[in-house]
Amino acid sequence: MGAELRMEPRTETRTESHGGISPQIRMANEIAVQFHHQPPEEAAAAIAAHIRAFWEPRMRAELLRRAEAEPQALDPLALAAARLLRG
């Protein structure tokens, strides 16, 4: 009892060192996996809608930046969703 749990804020460097993947790429890919059973156009639209609804603007902006800089890191459905968010 007396021990206090202290959480350190995660930094981008620390997070990226875990597998080398940004949190935005990882989360977008995890979301995309949930939509693989749908037709690609519907899945991309649903992923984009989820990101629009639940991600804060800074997270969306970082995803779009990363999608442009490293598209190969994204699941094809997540990449299609990022393009919908951009356009």
C-alpha positions in Angstrom: 0.0 0.0 0.0 1.9 3.3 0.2 3.5 2.8 -3.2 2.2 5.4 -5.6 1.9 4.5 -9.3 3.3 7.2 -11.5 2.6 7.3 -15.1 5.1 9.0 -17.4 3.7 10.6 -20.5 4.7 8.8 -23.6 6.8 10.6 -26.1 6.8 10.0 -29.8 10.4 8.8 -29.7 9.6 6.2 -27.0 6.4 5.1 -28.8 8.1 4.8 -32.2 11.0 2.9 -30.8 8.5 0.1 -30.0 8.4 -1.5 -33.5 9.2 1.8 -35.3 5.5 2.5 -36.1 3.8 5.8 -35.2 0.7 5.5 -33.0 -1.4 6.9 -35.7 -0.3 4.3 -38.3 -0.7 1.5 -35.8 -4.2 2.6 -34.8 -5.3 3.2 -38.3 -4.1 -0.3 -39.3 -5.8 -1.8 -36.3 -9.1 -0.1 -37.3 -8.7 -1.3 -40.9 -8.4 -4.9 -39.8 -11.9 -4.7 -38.4 -13.3 -3.7 -41.8 -11.5 -6.3 -44.1 -14.8 -8.2 -44.5 -16.5 -5.2 -46.2 -16.1 -4.1 -49.8 -13.0 -1.8 -50.0 -14.9 1.4 -50.8 -17.4 0.9 -47.9 -14.6 -0.1 -45.6 -12.5 3.0 -46.4 -15.5 5.3 -45.9 -16.3 3.6 -42.6 -12.7 3.9 -41.4 -12.6 7.6 -42.4 -15.9 8.2 -40.6 -14.5 6.6 -37.5 -11.3 8.7 -37.6 -13.3 11.9 -38.2 -15.6 11.1 -35.3 -13.1 9.9 -32.7 -9.6 11.3 -33.4 -8.6 14.7 -32.4 -7.5 17.1 -35.2 -3.8 16.8 -34.3 -4.0 13.0 -34.6 -5.8 13.2 -38.0 -3.2 15.7 -39.3 -0.3 13.4 -38.2 -2.0 10.4 -39.9 -2.3 12.4 -43.1 1.3 13.6 -42.9 2.5 10.0 -42.3 0.2 8.6 -45.1 1.9 10.9 -47.5 5.5 10.3 -46.2 5.2 6.5 -45.7 2.2 5.1 -47.5 3.7 1.6 -47.5 3.3 1.5 -43.7 -0.5 1.7 -43.9 -2.9 -1.1 -44.6 -4.5 -0.4 -48.0 -7.9 0.3 -46.5 -6.3 2.7 -44.0 -4.5 4.4 -46.8 -7.7 4.8 -48.8 -9.4 6.2 -45.7 -6.6 8.7 -45.3 -7.1 9.8 -48.9 -10.8 10.3 -48.2 -9.9 12.4 -45.1 -7.6 14.5 -47.2 -10.0 15.1 -50.0 
